[in-house]
Amino acid sequence: MAKSLSPVGGGRPSEAGADEWIHGGRGSGGTPSSAPAPPPTAPPVVEEAAERTKRLTLDIPVSLHTRIKVGCAERGTKMVEEIREILEAHYMRETR
């Protein structure tokens, strides 16, 4: 015998409910529903176009890895962020 599944909430939503969901809390007529309005959102942050990245694999002593990891954990940073900053500082970008 096949198992039957019933939708959550007891059945098919009404057409008005579906329209409200599609229109973000507004019925098909565009009038606000009784649902609370979502909080205002901050304007999107415009970031510079990200430069493509290339993976770099390094073999380092376990003791160095441990020191880096512990230091980053204490500062609340990620290892990749700190290592990238160190490399950037050592190999300063040339502006042409």
BELFENBEL-V578486 format. One line per field, one symbol per residue. burial: 1 if it has 9 or more other C-alpha atoms within 8 Angstrom, else 0. Layout:
# BELFENBEL-V578486
burial=???
This chain:
# BELFENBEL-V578486
burial=000000000000000011111010111100001000000000000000000000000000000010011001100010100100000100000000
